């Protein structure tokens, strides 16, 4: 094992304290001997945004808590031995090793064992784990309820009742070393880099010549980033989706780009933009492939939201808007045409979901297609209109 040094900063970036942590050298562990399973779930961004939408709609109390040294709470199911740390070896017993009774930082299974311990504790006090996001919990007490979101060692509590909220805090504090941060003051921040890990950009999106490079210098990118925030309007508690695709818009290869976005209470809770894995032979084919992706996401959202037991409309068919009439027709009919006869069978699940009443594909004008910015470049005025309709506004406007 070894010592790791770290500077801890507060939410404003100021140095709070200097830390030294004793960690295990997990890279020396052998699978099947020192550990078996290592997977540990974390809450998804879509789940987080969903909870934020419900907080806005129902005016819930929103508080934060932090678990101190969370990974030290996990119980080990394997026998794990560790050498003594340099500078802390017991005199006369330098050649002896330590047997770990509990997990410590650095072990490959540390995160998993922490999650299992947390799950065991909170479910024993009446919290129910969401089947479709294992880091979302709910507890109902009569007409009162509370949602709990776990992200590694950070906990977000959203409750309809202050007393239930305080009871939950007491339960957590009695079982773990907790830090109560009070009302949620920071739920999002600008990243260190403008591109999130995993995002992919095409070479075609880069400036090609000196003229285009000069034009890029006039775009106020830096001033725009950080001036936007998600704004929720609390007037419509119904999930609505938008699905769209361009046609062969990628110049690196002739593949199309799918985009979908789902709205709840006037704000976007889920969205995706991805290059399709095949080369579509027609606009209808590309749009139908996009609808397949949107339909899959719609079913997951329905299953996730139904577990919250507060959105009755989720049991009605989820409306997904598409601006292609042929796709709308084909989703409701089995007519074989030149554009559809060669379509892969997995995409036909859209027809099955429509037939079962899980979703409904409806037509919308292209001018009103919110997913358009996820598939192609738009005129500035059109882009701004879509941004506003997504529920995204300038942060200083929200303070007026």
C-alpha positions in Angstrom: 0.0 0.0 0.0 1.1 3.6 -0.4 0.1 7.2 0.6 -1.7 9.4 -1.9 -1.8 13.2 -1.4 -4.6 15.4 -2.5 -5.8 19.0 -2.2 -9.5 19.3 -1.4 -11.3 22.4 -2.6 -14.7 23.8 -1.8 -17.5 24.5 -4.3 -15.9 27.9 -5.0 -12.5 26.4 -5.8 -10.8 27.5 -2.6 -8.4 25.1 -0.9 -10.3 23.6 2.0 -7.6 21.2 3.4 -4.7 19.0 2.4 -5.4 15.3 2.5 -3.3 12.1 2.7 -4.9 8.8 2.1 -3.6 5.3 2.5 -4.5 3.2 -0.6 -4.0 -0.3 -1.7 -2.0 -1.2 -4.9 -5.0 -2.7 -6.7 -3.0 -3.3 -9.8 -1.3 -6.2 -8.0 -4.6 -8.0 -7.3 -5.3 -11.3 -9.1 -8.8 -11.9 -10.5 -10.5 -14.9 -9.0 -8.2 -14.8 -6.0 -8.2 -11.3 -4.6 -11.5 -10.2 -6.3 -14.3 -11.4 -8.5 -16.9 -8.8 -9.5 -15.9 -5.1 -9.7 -18.9 -3.5 -11.4 -20.7 -0.7 -9.5 -23.6 1.2 -10.9 -24.0 5.0 -10.8 -27.1 7.1 -11.5 -27.5 8.2 -15.1 -27.6 11.8 -16.2 -31.1 11.2 -17.6 -32.3 10.0 -14.2 -30.8 13.1 -12.5 -32.5 15.4 -14.9 -35.8 13.5 -14.4 -35.5 14.1 -10.7 -34.8 17.8 -11.2 -37.9 18.0 -13.4 -40.0 16.5 -10.7 -38.5 18.8 -8.1 -39.5 21.8 -10.3 -43.0 20.5 -10.9 -43.9 19.5 -7.4 -41.8 22.1 -5.6 -39.9 19.4 -3.6 -37.3 20.1 -1.0 -33.9 19.4 -2.5 -30.9 18.7 -0.2 -27.4 17.3 -0.6 -25.3 15.0 1.5 -21.8 13.6 1.2 -20.5 10.3 2.5 -17.1 10.7 4.0 -14.5 8.0 3.0 -17.4 6.1 1.4 -15.2 3.2 0.2 -14.1 2.3 3.7 -17.6 1.1 4.5 -17.6 -1.9 2.2 -17.3 -5.4 3.6 -15.0 -7.8 1.8 -16.1 -11.3 0.8 -12.6 -12.4 -0.3 -9.5 -12.8 1.9 -7.2 -9.9 0.9 -3.8 -9.3 2.4 -1.7 -6.2 2.2 1.9 -5.3 3.0 2.6 -2.7 5.7 3.0 0.9 4.5 6.5 2.4 4.3 7.1 4.5 7.5 4.4 2.7 9.4 5.9 -0.8 9.8 5.6 -2.3 13.3 9.0 -2.8 14.8 10.0 -6.4 15.0 7.2 -7.4 12.6 8.4 -5.8 9.4 7.9 -9.0 7.4 4.3 -9.5 8.5 1.3 -8.5 6.3 -2.1 -7.1 7.2 -5.4 -8.9 6.5 -8.1 -6.5 5.4 -11.5 -6.9 7.2 -13.1 -4.1 5.2 -12.5 -2.4 1.9 -10.1 0.4 1.4 -9.4 2.8 -1.5 -7.4 1.3 -4.3 -9.0 -2.2 -4.2 -10.6 -3.1 -7.5 -13.8 -4.1 -5.7 -13.9 -1.1 -3.4 -16.6 0.8 -5.3 -18.8 -2.3 -5.7 -18.5 -3.2 -2.0 -19.5 0.3 -1.0 -22.6 0.2 -3.3 -23.7 -3.2 -1.9 -23.3 -1.9 1.7 -25.2 1.3 1.0 -28.0 -0.6 -0.9 -28.3 -3.1 2.0 -28.7 -0.4 4.6 -31.2 1.9 2.8 -33.4 -0.9 1.6 -33.6 -2.2 5.2 -35.2 1.2 6.2 -38.0 1.0 3.6 -36.3 2.5 0.5 -37.2 0.8 -2.8 -34.5 0.6 -5.5 -35.6 1.6 -9.0 -35.4 -1.4 -11.2 -34.2 0.6 -14.2 -31.6 2.8 -12.4 -30.2 1.0 -9.4 -28.9 4.2 -7.8 -32.3 5.8 -7.6 -34.3 5.0 -4.4 -37.8 6.0 -3.3 -39.7 5.8 0.0 -43.4 6.5 0.5 -45.0 7.3 3.8 -48.7 7.8 3.3 -49.0 10.9 1.0 -45.4 11.8 1.6 -42.5 10.6 -0.4 -38.8 11.1 -0.9 -36.4 10.3 -3.8 -32.7 9.5 -3.2 -30.1 9.8 -5.9 -26.7 8.1 -5.3 -23.7 9.1 -7.4 -20.7 7.3 -5.9 -20.5 9.1 -2.5 -22.7 12.1 -3.3 -26.4 11.9 -2.3 -29.2 14.0 -3.5 -32.5 14.0 -1.6 -35.8 15.3 -3.0 -38.7 15.1 -0.7 -42.3 16.3 -0.5 -42.1 16.6 3.3 -39.4 18.3 5.4 -39.9 15.8 8.3 -39.4 12.8 6.0 -36.3 14.5 4.6 -34.8 15.0 8.1 -35.7 11.4 9.1 -33.8 10.2 6.1 -30.8 12.3 7.0 -30.8 10.8 10.5 -30.9 7.3 9.1 -27.9 8.0 6.8 -26.0 9.7 9.6 -26.6 6.9 12.0 -25.1 4.3 9.6 -22.4 6.3 7.7 -20.1 9.2 8.4 -22.1 11.9 6.6 -21.6 15.6 5.8 -24.9 17.4 5.5 -24.6 20.1 2.8 -28.1 21.5 3.3 -30.1 22.8 0.4 -28.7 21.8 -3.0 -26.5 24.7 -4.1 -24.6 23.1 -7.0 -26.0 20.5 -9.3 -24.0 21.2 -12.4 -20.9 23.0 -13.5 -18.9 23.7 -16.6 -16.4 20.9 -17.4 -12.7 21.3 -17.7 -12.9 20.7 -21.4 -15.6 21.6 -24.0 -16.0 18.0 -25.2 -17.2 15.4 -22.8 -15.3 12.1 -22.8 -16.9 9.7 -25.3 -18.3 12.5 -27.6 -17.2 12.1 -31.2 -16.6 14.9 -33.7 -16.3 14.6 -37.5 -13.4 16.1 -39.5 -16.1 17.8 -41.6 -17.0 20.0 -38.7 -13.5 21.6 -38.7 -12.8 24.8 -40.7 -11.3 23.8 -44.1 -9.6 27.0 -45.3 -8.3 30.4 -44.0 -11.6 32.1 -44.7 -13.5 29.6 -42.6 -10.9 29.9 -39.8 -11.2 33.7 -39.8 -15.0 33.3 -39.6 -14.7 31.0 -36.6 -12.8 33.7 -34.7 -15.9 36.0 -34.8 -18.1 33.3 -33.1 -18.5 34.2 -29.4 -18.1 30.6 -28.3 -16.3 31.3 -25.0 -18.8 33.9 -23.9 -21.8 31.7 -24.8 -20.5 28.6 -22.9 -21.4 29.0 -19.2 -24.1 31.5 -19.9 -26.8 28.8 -20.5 -28.7 26.8 -17.9 -31.6 24.4 -18.0 -34.9 26.1 -17.2 -38.0 24.1 -16.2 -41.5 25.3 -16.9 -43.9 23.5 -14.5 -47.0 23.3 -16.7 -46.9 19.9 -18.4 -46.2 16.6 -16.7 -46.1 14.4 -19.8 -43.1 12.9 -21.6 -42.9 13.9 -25.3 -40.2 12.8 -27.7 -38.8 14.2 -31.0 -36.9 12.0 -33.5 -35.0 13.2 -36.5 -32.2 12.3 -38.9 -30.3 13.9 -41.7 -29.5 11.9 -44.8 -25.9 11.0 -45.6 -24.7 14.3 -44.0 -21.3 13.0 -42.9 -18.6 13.7 -45.4 -16.2 11.2 -43.8 -18.5 8.4 -44.9 -22.1 8.5 -46.4 -23.8 7.6 -43.0 -26.6 9.6 -41.5 -26.9 11.1 -38.0 -29.8 10.3 -35.7 -31.0 12.6 -33.0 -33.7 12.4 -30.4 -34.8 14.5 -27.4 -37.4 13.9 -24.7 -39.2 16.7 -22.8 -40.9 16.8 -19.4 -42.4 19.9 -17.7 -41.0 22.2 -20.4 -37.4 21.0 -20.2 -35.2 18.4 -21.9 -34.5 15.4 -19.7 -32.9 13.1 -22.3 -31.2 13.6 -25.6 -28.9 11.8 -27.9 -27.0 12.5 -31.2 -25.2 9.5 -32.8 -24.0 8.5 -36.2 -26.0 5.6 -37.6 -24.1 2.2 -38.0 -25.4 1.6 -41.5 -25.7 3.5 -44.8 -29.3 4.4 -45.3 -30.5 4.1 -48.9 -33.2 6.8 -48.5 -34.4 9.6 -46.2 -37.3 7.4 -45.0 -34.9 4.6 -44.0 -32.6 7.1 -42.1 -35.6 8.6 -40.3 -37.0 5.2 -39.4 -33.6 4.1 -38.0 -33.7 7.3 -35.9 -37.2 6.4 -34.7 -35.9 3.0 -33.6 -33.4 4.6 -31.3 -35.9 7.1 -30.0 -38.4 4.3 -29.3 -35.9 2.3 -27.3 -35.2 5.3 -25.2 -38.9 6.1 -24.8 -39.5 2.6 -23.4 -36.6 2.9 -20.9 -37.9 6.3 -19.8 -41.4 4.9 -19.4 -40.1 2.0 -17.2 -37.9 4.4 -15.2 -40.6 7.0 -14.6 -43.3 4.4 -13.7 -41.2 3.4 -10.7 -41.5 6.9 -9.3 -45.3 6.5 -9.0 -46.0 10.2 -9.4 -46.4 10.6 -13.2 -49.7 9.0 -14.1 -49.5 10.1 -17.8 -46.5 7.7 -18.3 -48.9 4.8 -18.7 -50.4 6.4 -21.8 -48.6 6.0 -25.2 -45.6 8.2 -25.4 -45.8 10.5 -28.3 -42.7 10.7 -30.6 -42.8 13.4 -33.2 -41.2 12.9 -36.6 -41.2 15.2 -39.6 -41.2 12.4 -42.2 -44.7 11.4 -43.4 -43.5 8.1 -44.8 -42.1 7.1 -41.4 -45.4 8.0 -39.7 -47.3 5.9 -42.2 -44.9 2.9 -42.1 -45.0 2.9 -38.3 -48.7 2.2 -38.4 -48.9 0.0 -41.5 -47.1 -3.1 -42.8 -47.1 -2.0 -46.4 -44.1 -3.2 -48.3 -42.5 -0.5 -50.5 -39.2 0.1 -52.3 -37.9 2.2 -49.4 -38.8 -0.4 -46.7 -38.5 -3.9 -48.2 -34.8 -4.3 -47.4 -35.0 -2.8 -43.9 -33.3 -4.9 -41.1 -35.8 -6.8 -38.9 -34.6 -5.2 -35.6 -35.9 -1.8 -36.7 -39.4 -3.2 -37.1 -39.8 -3.2 -33.4 -41.1 0.4 -33.8 -44.2 -1.1 -35.5 -44.6 -3.6 -32.7 -44.4 -0.9 -30.0 -47.0 1.2 -31.9 -49.2 -1.8 -32.2 -49.0 -2.5 -28.5 -49.8 1.1 -27.6 -46.5 1.8 -25.9 -45.7 4.7 -28.3 -47.3 6.6 -31.1 -45.4 8.3 -34.0 -47.0 11.5 -35.0 -46.1 14.0 -37.7 -44.7 17.5 -37.0 -43.6 20.3 -39.2 -39.8 20.5 -39.8 -39.9 24.0 -38.4 -41.0 22.6 -35.0 -38.7 19.6 -34.9 -36.7 20.1 -31.6 -34.2 17.3 -32.5 -33.0 19.2 -35.6 -29.9 20.7 -33.9 -28.8 17.2 -33.0 -28.5 16.1 -36.6 -27.3 19.1 -38.7 -26.2 22.7 -38.6 -29.0 25.2 -38.7 -29.4 28.9 -39.3 -28.7 30.9 -36.1 -32.3 32.2 -35.7 -33.7 28.6 -36.1 -31.2 27.2 -33.7 -32.0 29.8 -31.1 -35.7 29.1 -31.4 -35.1 25.4 -30.8 -32.8 26.1 -27.8 -35.6 28.2 -26.2 -38.2 25.5 -26.9 -35.9 22.9 -25.3 -36.2 24.9 -22.0 -32.6 26.3 -22.2 -32.2 30.0 -21.5 -29.4 32.4 -20.6 -28.6 32.1 -16.9 -28.8 35.8 -16.2 -32.3 36.0 -17.8 -33.5 33.5 -15.1 -32.4 35.9 -12.4 -34.6 38.8 -13.6 
